[in-house]
Amino acid sequence: MLPERSKISRLTNVDFEDKSSREGLQENKTFQVFKTLIASIINILENDRSFIAREMDAFDDERYGPARSRQAEKSHWRILEESRKRKTKDASDTDEEGIPIEEDDIKNPTIGDHCWIE
């Protein structure tokens, strides 16, 4: 059985008064009761939604939490290792003064700022 429907119109709800500028309803006592009613309905729906979400989250943690934690740990160490390799590679691509060494300088050394002939 469906709940009874309420129709909001000027004919069935004479206490809802339009603003003269047509922007909406006058904020009278009836309007305040209506706002409170709508807010209460939304609150009930939100409590129901959040209860279901909490239960689903608890189930997910129980079922998949340990595997997810192991995967996160593996990813952590892989990312850390890649970062260390990148830092080591970046450090080896500079001379003793920290100036980057270009690949062309290694293949074709010329007399210049970074190459001396004695």
Number of C-alpha atoms within 10 A of each C-alpha: 3 4 5 6 6 8 9 10 10 11 9 10 12 10 14 20 16 13 11 9 7 8 8 11 14 16 14 12 11 15 15 12 12 13 13 12 12 12 12 12 12 12 12 11 12 12 12 11 11 11 12 12 12 11 11 12 12 13 12 11 13 10 11 11 13 11 11 12 11 11 11 12 11 12 12 11 11 12 11 12 12 11 12 12 12 12 12 11 11 11 14 13 15 13 11 9 7 10 11 13 13 10 10 9 12 9 8 7 12 13 8 9 6 12 10 9 6 3
